[in-house]
Amino acid sequence: MIVKTLAENTSISKEFGSEHGLSLYIETMYYKILFDVGASGLFLENAEKLDVNIADIDFLIISHGHYDHGGGLKVFLQKNNTADIFVHPQAFGKHYALRSNKEIEYIGLDEGLDQSEQIIFTSDRFFIGRDIQMYSDTIQKESQPSSNRGLLIEKNGQMTDDTFVHEQNLIIEEDGKTLLVTGCAHNGIVNIVEHFYTLKGRMPDYVIGGFHLSSCSGGDENPEVIDKIAGYLMDTKAKYYTCHCTGIGPYNRLKSIMGDNIEYLSTGSEIII
Protein backbone atom coordinates (compact mmCIF):
# COMPACT_ATOMS: atom_id res chain seq x y z
CA MET A 1 0.00 0.00 0.00
CA ILE A 2 1.37 3.39 -1.00
CA VAL A 3 0.35 6.70 0.59
CA LYS A 4 1.29 10.04 -0.97
CA THR A 5 0.48 13.39 0.65
CA LEU A 6 -0.95 15.69 -2.03
CA ALA A 7 -1.85 18.60 0.25
CA GLU A 8 -0.96 19.51 3.81
CA ASN A 9 -0.02 22.59 5.84
CA THR A 10 3.70 22.06 5.23
CA SER A 11 5.81 20.57 2.44
CA ILE A 12 8.99 18.53 2.19
CA SER A 13 10.52 21.03 -0.25
CA LYS A 14 9.81 24.18 -2.26
CA GLU A 15 8.86 21.92 -5.17
CA PHE A 16 5.50 21.26 -3.54
CA GLY A 17 2.91 23.87 -2.63
CA SER A 18 1.24 23.72 0.78
CA GLU A 19 -1.98 25.05 2.30
CA HIS A 20 -4.17 24.66 5.36
CA GLY A 21 -5.82 21.46 4.21
CA LEU A 22 -5.40 17.75 3.67
CA SER A 23 -5.42 15.40 0.69
CA LEU A 24 -4.00 11.87 0.67
CA TYR A 25 -3.57 9.46 -2.24
CA ILE A 26 -3.76 5.81 -1.20
CA GLU A 27 -2.99 3.01 -3.64
CA THR A 28 -3.89 -0.56 -2.67
CA MET A 29 -3.66 -3.76 -4.69
CA TYR A 30 -7.17 -3.18 -6.01
CA TYR A 31 -7.99 0.52 -5.78
CA LYS A 32 -6.65 4.03 -6.24
CA ILE A 33 -8.21 6.12 -3.50
CA LEU A 34 -8.26 9.83 -2.75
CA PHE A 35 -8.96 10.79 0.85
CA ASP A 36 -9.98 14.47 0.91
CA VAL A 37 -9.07 17.12 -1.67
CA GLY A 38 -7.63 19.95 0.41
CA ALA A 39 -8.85 23.54 0.33
CA SER A 40 -8.32 24.23 -3.36
CA GLY A 41 -7.00 22.77 -6.59
CA LEU A 42 -3.50 22.52 -5.10
CA PHE A 43 -3.89 18.76 -4.64
CA LEU A 44 -4.05 18.41 -8.43
CA GLU A 45 -0.81 20.33 -9.00
CA ASN A 46 1.04 18.23 -6.44
CA ALA A 47 -0.52 15.01 -7.75
CA GLU A 48 1.06 15.63 -11.14
CA LYS A 49 4.46 16.09 -9.49
CA LEU A 50 4.00 12.81 -7.60
CA ASP A 51 2.94 10.86 -10.73
CA VAL A 52 -0.67 10.52 -9.59
CA ASN A 53 -3.28 10.77 -12.34
CA ILE A 54 -6.48 12.11 -10.76
CA ALA A 55 -8.51 10.78 -13.71
CA ASP A 56 -7.54 7.25 -12.62
CA ILE A 57 -8.93 7.58 -9.07
CA ASP A 58 -11.49 4.84 -8.36
CA PHE A 59 -13.19 6.68 -5.52
CA LEU A 60 -12.90 9.77 -3.36
CA ILE A 61 -13.77 10.03 0.32
CA ILE A 62 -14.58 13.40 1.88
CA SER A 63 -13.91 13.02 5.59
CA HIS A 64 -16.20 15.83 6.76
CA GLY A 65 -17.92 19.01 5.70
CA HIS A 66 -15.14 21.60 6.01
CA TYR A 67 -13.54 23.47 3.09
CA ASP A 68 -9.97 22.46 4.01
CA HIS A 69 -10.89 18.85 3.23
CA GLY A 70 -13.46 19.34 0.47
CA GLY A 71 -12.55 22.69 -1.08
CA GLY A 72 -10.98 20.99 -4.09
CA LEU A 73 -14.10 18.96 -4.90
CA LYS A 74 -15.13 21.10 -7.87
CA VAL A 75 -11.68 20.71 -9.41
CA PHE A 76 -11.81 16.95 -8.83
CA LEU A 77 -15.15 16.71 -10.62
CA GLN A 78 -13.66 18.54 -13.60
CA LYS A 79 -10.82 16.02 -13.85
CA ASN A 80 -12.61 12.78 -12.96
CA ASN A 81 -16.16 12.00 -14.08
CA THR A 82 -16.22 8.31 -13.17
CA ALA A 83 -15.12 7.98 -9.54
CA ASP A 84 -17.68 7.45 -6.81
CA ILE A 85 -17.48 10.16 -4.16
CA PHE A 86 -18.44 9.03 -0.66
CA VAL A 87 -19.74 11.78 1.63
CA HIS A 88 -21.72 11.71 4.85
CA PRO A 89 -25.24 13.11 4.22
CA GLN A 90 -24.71 15.89 6.79
CA ALA A 91 -21.35 16.98 5.38
CA PHE A 92 -23.11 19.40 3.02
CA GLY A 93 -24.68 21.20 5.96
CA LYS A 94 -23.96 24.88 6.66
CA HIS A 95 -20.72 24.88 8.65
CA TYR A 96 -19.16 28.00 10.17
CA ALA A 97 -16.27 29.05 12.38
CA LEU A 98 -16.22 31.82 14.97
CA ARG A 99 -12.92 33.59 14.38
CA SER A 100 -10.78 35.38 16.98
CA ASN A 101 -12.11 38.76 15.78
CA LYS A 102 -15.64 37.50 16.62
CA GLU A 103 -16.63 37.29 12.96
CA ILE A 104 -18.44 34.17 11.76
CA GLU A 105 -16.97 32.67 8.58
CA TYR A 106 -18.53 30.03 6.32
CA ILE A 107 -16.20 27.00 6.16
CA GLY A 108 -18.50 24.45 4.51
CA LEU A 109 -18.43 22.68 1.17
CA ASP A 110 -19.47 24.37 -2.08
CA GLU A 111 -23.26 24.45 -2.26
CA GLY A 112 -24.74 22.60 -5.21
CA LEU A 113 -21.97 20.04 -5.58
CA ASP A 114 -24.10 17.57 -3.63
CA GLN A 115 -26.25 17.31 -6.77
CA SER A 116 -23.44 15.58 -8.69
CA GLU A 117 -24.35 12.10 -9.92
CA GLN A 118 -20.98 10.91 -8.60
CA ILE A 119 -21.94 11.65 -4.99
CA ILE A 120 -22.91 8.66 -2.85
CA PHE A 121 -24.15 9.43 0.65
CA THR A 122 -22.85 7.09 3.32
CA SER A 123 -24.26 5.78 6.59
CA ASP A 124 -22.82 5.33 10.08
CA ARG A 125 -21.06 2.18 8.92
CA PHE A 126 -20.53 1.90 5.19
CA PHE A 127 -18.74 -0.78 3.16
CA ILE A 128 -17.17 0.27 -0.14
CA GLY A 129 -15.48 -2.83 -1.48
CA ARG A 130 -12.91 -5.47 -0.73
CA ASP A 131 -11.79 -4.89 2.86
CA ILE A 132 -12.63 -1.17 2.79
CA GLN A 133 -15.20 0.49 5.03
CA MET A 134 -16.02 3.74 6.80
CA TYR A 135 -17.63 4.63 10.11
CA SER A 136 -18.97 7.90 11.46
CA ASP A 137 -20.94 7.03 14.61
CA THR A 138 -18.00 7.49 16.96
CA ILE A 139 -18.90 6.96 20.63
CA GLN A 140 -17.78 9.81 22.88
CA LYS A 141 -15.91 8.20 25.77
CA GLU A 142 -13.46 11.08 26.09
CA SER A 143 -14.00 14.80 25.51
CA GLN A 144 -13.70 16.15 21.99
CA PRO A 145 -10.67 18.39 21.26
CA SER A 146 -10.87 21.82 22.89
CA SER A 147 -10.02 23.33 19.48
CA ASN A 148 -13.52 22.35 18.33
CA ARG A 149 -14.76 25.41 20.22
CA GLY A 150 -16.11 28.00 17.84
CA LEU A 151 -16.93 25.46 15.12
CA LEU A 152 -20.62 25.83 14.37
CA ILE A 153 -23.42 24.47 12.23
CA GLU A 154 -26.59 26.27 11.21
CA LYS A 155 -29.83 24.36 11.77
CA ASN A 156 -33.27 25.86 11.22
CA GLY A 157 -31.73 29.31 11.08
CA GLN A 158 -29.94 28.91 14.43
CA MET A 159 -26.21 28.55 15.08
CA THR A 160 -25.28 25.64 17.33
CA ASP A 161 -22.05 23.88 18.25
CA ASP A 162 -21.05 21.31 15.66
CA THR A 163 -21.29 17.76 17.04
CA PHE A 164 -19.37 16.31 14.05
CA VAL A 165 -21.77 13.53 13.22
CA HIS A 166 -20.70 14.25 9.61
CA GLU A 167 -17.10 13.14 10.22
CA GLN A 168 -16.23 9.71 8.82
CA ASN A 169 -13.11 7.57 9.15
CA LEU A 170 -11.66 5.08 6.68
CA ILE A 171 -10.50 1.50 7.33
CA ILE A 172 -8.39 -0.37 4.76
CA GLU A 173 -7.28 -3.98 5.28
CA GLU A 174 -4.59 -5.52 3.08
CA ASP A 175 -1.98 -8.28 3.48
CA GLY A 176 -2.97 -8.86 7.09
CA LYS A 177 -2.42 -5.20 8.03
CA THR A 178 -5.07 -2.61 8.87
CA LEU A 179 -4.85 1.12 8.21
CA LEU A 180 -7.15 3.66 9.88
CA VAL A 181 -7.36 7.10 8.24
CA THR A 182 -8.88 10.16 9.91
CA GLY A 183 -9.44 13.63 8.48
CA CYS A 184 -9.32 15.94 11.47
CA ALA A 185 -10.37 13.68 14.36
CA HIS A 186 -12.86 16.31 15.54
CA ASN A 187 -14.49 13.48 17.50
CA GLY A 188 -11.19 12.91 19.32
CA ILE A 189 -8.45 10.56 18.15
CA VAL A 190 -8.79 8.43 21.28
CA ASN A 191 -12.55 8.05 20.72
CA ILE A 192 -11.99 7.21 17.05
CA VAL A 193 -9.40 4.52 17.82
CA GLU A 194 -11.54 3.14 20.63
CA HIS A 195 -14.51 2.92 18.28
CA PHE A 196 -12.31 1.10 15.77
CA TYR A 197 -11.54 -1.44 18.51
CA THR A 198 -15.26 -1.83 19.21
CA LEU A 199 -15.87 -2.60 15.53
CA LYS A 200 -12.87 -4.84 14.87
CA GLY A 201 -12.01 -6.35 18.25
CA ARG A 202 -8.38 -5.27 17.90
CA MET A 203 -6.28 -2.16 17.37
CA PRO A 204 -5.20 -0.88 13.93
CA ASP A 205 -1.65 -1.48 12.75
CA TYR A 206 -1.32 2.00 11.26
CA VAL A 207 -3.15 5.31 11.76
CA ILE A 208 -2.85 8.33 9.47
CA GLY A 209 -4.48 11.73 9.80
CA GLY A 210 -4.93 14.98 11.66
CA PHE A 211 -5.65 14.88 15.41
CA HIS A 212 -7.02 18.44 15.79
CA LEU A 213 -4.78 19.40 18.68
CA SER A 214 -4.34 22.92 17.27
CA SER A 215 -6.75 25.56 16.02
CA CYS A 216 -6.14 27.77 12.97
CA SER A 217 -7.65 30.58 15.05
CA GLY A 218 -4.82 30.12 17.53
CA GLY A 219 -4.10 27.96 20.54
CA ASP A 220 -2.96 24.39 21.13
CA GLU A 221 -4.49 21.65 23.24
CA ASN A 222 -3.58 21.54 26.94
CA PRO A 223 -0.15 19.85 27.33
CA GLU A 224 -1.51 17.45 29.96
CA VAL A 225 -4.22 16.32 27.53
CA ILE A 226 -1.61 15.81 24.79
CA ASP A 227 0.49 13.71 27.18
CA LYS A 228 -2.54 11.58 28.04
CA ILE A 229 -3.30 11.08 24.35
CA ALA A 230 0.32 10.11 23.69
CA GLY A 231 0.19 7.50 26.44
CA TYR A 232 -3.00 6.00 25.05
CA LEU A 233 -1.65 5.90 21.49
CA MET A 234 1.55 4.23 22.68
CA ASP A 235 -0.49 1.51 24.41
CA THR A 236 -2.24 0.62 21.13
CA LYS A 237 1.13 -0.50 19.62
CA ALA A 238 0.11 1.07 16.28
CA LYS A 239 2.34 3.20 14.07
CA TYR A 240 1.02 6.77 13.72
CA TYR A 241 1.50 9.30 10.93
CA THR A 242 -0.04 12.67 11.68
CA CYS A 243 -0.34 16.04 9.93
CA HIS A 244 -2.50 19.11 9.26
CA CYS A 245 -4.59 20.12 12.30
CA THR A 246 -2.44 18.28 14.83
CA GLY A 247 -0.18 21.32 14.82
CA ILE A 248 3.61 21.37 14.93
CA GLY A 249 3.81 22.17 18.64
CA PRO A 250 1.48 19.35 19.73
CA TYR A 251 3.21 16.99 17.27
CA ASN A 252 6.60 17.74 18.81
CA ARG A 253 5.19 16.99 22.25
CA LEU A 254 3.66 13.71 21.01
CA LYS A 255 6.99 12.87 19.35
CA SER A 256 8.93 13.49 22.57
CA ILE A 257 6.82 10.80 24.26
CA MET A 258 6.09 8.41 21.39
CA GLY A 259 9.44 8.48 19.61
CA ASP A 260 9.53 6.30 16.49
CA ASN A 261 5.86 5.37 16.96
CA ILE A 262 4.78 8.66 15.38
CA GLU A 263 5.95 10.62 12.31
CA TYR A 264 4.79 13.76 10.49
CA LEU A 265 3.49 13.76 6.92
CA SER A 266 4.15 16.86 4.82
CA THR A 267 3.07 17.60 1.27
CA GLY A 268 5.20 15.57 -1.12
CA SER A 269 5.90 12.75 1.33
CA GLU A 270 5.50 9.11 0.29
CA ILE A 271 5.24 6.12 2.61
CA ILE A 272 4.80 2.41 2.00
CA ILE A 273 2.67 0.27 4.32
N, C-alpha and C positions, 0 to 999 in steps of 0.2 A: 504494500500500500504506500502510495506516495502522497505527500501533502505539501503544497506550495502556497505560500502566503502572497496573495495578489494585492491586498490593501490592508494597511495597519497604520497606527499612529507614527511609527518610526520606520526606517529602512536600513538595509544592510550596507547600502552605498548610495552615492549620488545618482547612480544609474536608474534607481527606482524612485518614483514619486511616493509620497506618503500623505495621509490625511487622517482626521479623526473618524475612523470607521474600520470595518473588518470585512474581508472577503478571503475565503480559503478554497483552493482547488484540491479535491481529494480523488485520487485515481485508484480504484480497486481492480481486481481481476475481471470484474464484469461491468463496472460502471465508471463513468466520468461524472463526478458530482461537483457542483458549486454550492458552497455553504455561505450565504450572504453575498451581497454585491457592493459593499461599502457605501459611501455617501454620494458618489458621483460615477462618472465613467472612467475613473482612474484605474479601476480593476482591469478594464479592457486593455489599457495601455501597458500595464505591467504583465498581463497575461501573454501578450505578444512577445515580450522580452524573455518570458520564461517558457516559451514554446508550448503555450496552452491555446488551443483553438476553441474559442467560446461557442462557435457553431456546432462543435462536436459534443457539447455537454448533454448528458442524458437527462439529468434533472437538477433543478435548483431548489434549495431550501432557504426560505427567509425565516430567520430565527425568531424575530419579533417585529413589532410595528413601529420601529424607530428609523429615521432617515439614514443614520450612520450604518445601518445594516441592509436597508432596502432602497437607498437613494439612487442606486445604479440600475434599478429594475427596468426603467424605460429603455435605457441603452441596451440592456440584455435582450429585451424583446425585439429590438431592432436587428440584433445580430444572430438570434436563435429563435426560430419560429416552430420548433418541434419539441423542445424539452418541456416536460411537465414541471410546473412550479408549485411547490407545496407550501402553503401558508395557513396559519391558524385563522379561523373565521373572524376572530376579533382583532387581528393584526391591522386591519384597515380601519380601525376606529380612529377617533380624533384625539391624537396624543399631543401633549404639550409639556413644556418645561418652564418652571418659574426660575428666571435667571437672578443673578446676584443684584441686579439693578431694579428688581421687583417687576420687570416686564415679563409677560407670558409669551413664549415663542412656540409656534407650531413645529413639532418635530416628527410628525407622522409620515406615512407613505403617500406617494402621489395619488390624489383622488382620481378615480376613473380606471386605474390600472387593474382593479379587481374585476373588471368586466372582460378581461382577456380570456380567450378560450383555453389558454395554457394553464390558467390558475386552477389548482385543485385544493379545496379547503379540507384541512385535516381535522382529526378528532383528538381526544385526550391521549389515546394510544393508537398510533397509525402505522401500519406496515406498508412499506414501499415495494420491496422485492426480496431477493435472496439475502437473508441475514441483515436486512436494513430496516430500522424502525425509528419512530419518533415518539416522544411523550411530552405532555405539557401540563399534566395535573399534579405538579410537584406538591407534596405534603410539606407544610411549614412546621418543622420541628424546632428549628432555630430561627432567630430573627432575620429578616431580609437585610441587605446591606444598608447602612445609614445613608449612603449616597443616593438611595432611591428617593430621598426627601426632595420634594419639589417637582417630581415627575407625576404628571396629571393626565387624566382622561376625561373627556367631556361626554356626559350621558344625560340625555333629556334636557339639554341646555345648561346643565350644572357641571362645574368642575369638581372632580373628586380625585383622591389619591389613586394612582394606578396600582392595581393588585397583581398585574403581570400574568394573568391567566392566558395571555396571548403568546407567551414565551414558550418555545418548544426546543427540545434537545434531541440530538441525533445519536443513534447507536449503530455502529458498523461492526460486524463480526466476520473475521477472515483468518484462515490458517490457524485456528485455535486461539486467536487473540481478539480482544474486544476494545474498540475505541469509542469513547464518549466525547461528543463535541457540543460545546455550549456557545451561545452568542455573547451574552453579557452576564449571565448568571444573576439576573435581577432577583430571582427567587432564592438566591444564596447558594454558593457552590457546595456547601456542606449538605443542604437540603436536597440539591440536585443529585449528588453522589449517593446520598442515603436512599433516595427514591429509586435510583438505578438498582441498588442492592435489593430493595423490596421487589422490583420487577424480575431480576435475574438470579437472585439468591447468592450472589458473589459480587466482588468489586471489579471495576473495569481494569484493564491492563494499562491503558493510556487514556489521558484526558487532555483535550485541547480547547482553549477558548479564553474569553475574558471573564474575570471574577468580580468585576464592578466594586473594587476596593478604593476607587478614586472617582471624583466627580469633575466633569469638564467645567463646572461652575466654580470649582475650587474646593479643596479639602480632601484629605485621605481618611480612610477608616481608622478607628482607634487602634493604636499599636497592640494593645492587649487582645483585641478581637482578632487581629491579623495573626498573632502568635498562636491563639487557640485554633484558628483555621489551619495554620501550618502543622500543628500537632496532629490534627485530625487527618489531614491529607497524607502525612507521613505514615500513619497507622494503616492506611488503605493499601500500601505497598505498590501503588500505581505510579507510573511516570507521567509527570505533568508538563505541559507546554502552555504557557499563558501569554497574554498580549492585551492590546487595546485598553479597555477600561479598568484593567487591574491597576494600572499606574506604575511608573518606574519606582517611586519610593516604596510603595507596598510590595512590589516584586522583589526589590532588594532585601526587604525584611524577610519575606518568605524564603528567598534564596539563602540568607544567612542561617536559617534553621533547617531547611530542606536539602541544601547542598545540590548534589547531582540529580536529585529526584524532581527538580523543576528547572526549566529553561525558558527563555523568552523568544518569541517568534516575531521577527520584524519583516516588513515587506521585502520580498525577494528571497526569503529563506526557503529551503527545501529540506524536508526530513523524510526518512524512509521508516515505516513501521512494519 
